[in-house]
Amino acid sequence: MYPDIPDIQFSSKRDAGTCVIYTLGFTEGHERRQVQAILGQLTSADEISVADPGDPEASYEVRRVAHGFERKHGRHGCYGTWISASQMEAAEWLLQGAEVSSRAAKAGFGGVLTRKQ
């Protein structure tokens, strides 16, 4: 079963043992509401990532932690440092990639949600 997030298109679900990984796509014009809905459903250690629109090898990532959220800029082969973020900062961080992917990616693609089991 997929998470209940309005207008999100899921294209795959994979059980990786310690987590479930969902590939998803955003709906143009609804990205802000969708990002906020995803952040509202994250539990500790869950992560969401979206493509970096300026670098095809990079992503904007957010995870839920006990005291709120953390964000980082990830790249293929190297990763940034997790930085504390408010829910608003986390949403703005993800919105950059969500808005571009809603227009440019195939339906059901543009983000990855990883939920711990």
SULRAHU-V752118 format. One record per pair of residues at least 12 apart in sequence whose C-alpha atoms are under 8 Angstrom apart, sorted by the first residue. I is the first residue (numbers start at 1). J is the second residue. D is the distance in whole Angstrom. If there is no record, write none. Layout:
BEGIN
((I;J;D) (I;J;D))
END
This chain:
BEGIN
((2;22;8) (5;34;7) (5;37;6) (5;38;7) (6;34;7) (6;37;8) (7;26;7) (7;27;6) (7;30;8) (7;34;7) (8;24;7) (8;25;6) (8;26;5) (8;27;7) (8;34;7) (8;108;8) (9;24;5) (9;25;5) (9;26;7) (9;27;8) (9;107;7) (9;108;5) (9;109;8) (10;22;7) (10;23;6) (10;24;4) (10;25;6) (10;108;5) (10;109;8) (11;23;6) (11;24;6) (11;25;8) (11;107;8) (11;108;5) (11;109;7) (12;24;7) (17;117;8) (18;116;6) (18;117;6) (19;114;6) (19;115;5) (19;116;4) (19;117;5) (20;114;6) (20;115;5) (20;116;6) (20;117;7) (21;112;7) (21;113;6) (21;114;5) (21;115;7) (22;112;6) (22;113;5) (22;114;6) (23;108;7) (23;109;6) (23;110;8) (23;111;6) (23;112;5) (23;113;7) (24;108;5) (24;109;5) (24;110;6) (24;111;5) (24;112;6) (24;113;7) (25;101;7) (25;102;7) (25;105;8) (25;106;8) (25;107;6) (25;108;4) (25;109;4) (25;110;5) (25;111;6) (26;98;6) (26;99;8) (26;101;7) (26;102;5) (26;107;8) (26;108;7) (26;109;8) (26;110;7) (26;111;8) (27;102;5) (28;99;7) (28;102;5) (28;103;6) (31;95;7) (31;98;6) (31;99;6) (31;102;8) (32;91;7) (32;95;6) (35;91;6) (35;94;7) (35;95;7) (35;98;8) (36;91;6) (39;87;7) (39;91;7) (42;63;8) (42;64;6) (42;115;8) (43;64;6) (43;65;8) (43;115;8) (44;63;8) (44;64;5) (44;65;5) (44;66;6) (45;63;6) (45;64;5) (45;65;6) (45;115;8) (45;116;7) (46;63;6) (46;64;6) (46;113;8) (46;114;6) (46;115;5) (46;116;6) (47;61;7) (47;62;6) (47;63;4) (47;64;7) (47;113;6) (47;114;5) (47;115;7) (48;61;6) (48;62;5) (48;63;6) (48;111;7) (48;112;6) (48;113;4) (48;114;6) (49;61;4) (49;62;6) (49;94;7) (49;111;6) (49;112;5) (49;113;7) (50;94;6) (50;97;5) (50;98;6) (50;110;6) (50;111;4) (50;112;7) (51;97;5) (51;98;8) (51;101;7) (51;110;6) (51;111;7) (52;96;8) (52;97;5) (53;96;7) (53;97;6) (53;100;6) (53;101;8) (57;75;6) (57;76;5) (58;73;7) (58;74;5) (58;75;4) (58;76;6) (59;73;6) (59;74;5) (59;75;6) (59;97;8) (60;72;6) (60;73;5) (60;74;6) (60;93;7) (60;94;6) (60;97;7) (61;73;6) (61;74;7) (61;94;7) (62;90;6) (62;94;8) (68;84;8) (68;85;7) (68;86;7) (68;87;7) (69;84;6) (69;85;5) (69;86;6) (69;87;7) (69;90;7) (70;82;6) (70;83;5) (70;84;4) (70;85;5) (70;86;8) (70;90;7) (71;83;5) (71;84;7) (71;85;6) (71;90;7) (71;93;8) (97;110;8) (98;110;7) (98;111;7))
END
